[in-house]
């Protein structure tokens, strides 16, 4: 599906019934998984899908290109790109696609003590991670060629942009809420004498309170 069509789908999607907001109080409490695609096969890396792993509280996002969207591939990607680096979340939210209701995924959740909540018709508009996916699709659409086969070339840069942008809901950057400090951008690195990365515990707690 061309990325322009995906943008239109995000804009025109209407909620079915009453939406119940999802609330989180600290990083890695609730994580959402979204699978975007299939897209046209990318020219160089032959990817067709994008797995978006988003921390619901901070909006920190891991954006992983995938050649296949099997249960094994997605479970391994979730473990390698998120759990092994940040630990297992308390709750995981996904749709009820075949990959997520598979024994492979259920075994992973059970083994790590993750409460896996599967929503029958998953509408990201019901929670605060929808903006991450919408921004990502827009970024990809701005950079793909006419054949729509270059959408995976800048995913790392897109992830960096999302992590360092001030979120309109929290008023903070995802990195600031997830790690307690901002990531240093190229401009900041050029002009700063001290990186100012040392935060007191009280400062981090204050950031969390302000974002709630």
Buried (B, 14 or more C-beta within 10 A) or exposed (E): EBBBEBBEEBEEEEEEEEEEEBEBEBBBBBBBBBBBBBBBEBBEBEBBBBBBBBBBBBBBBBBBBBBEBBBEBBBEBBBEBBBEEBEBBBBBBBBEBEBBBBEBBBEBBEEEEBEBEBBEEBBBBBBBBBBBBBBBBBBBBEEBEEEBBBBBBBBEEBBBBBBBEEBEEBEBBBBBBBBBBBBBEEEEEEEEEEEEEEBEEEEBEEBBEEBE
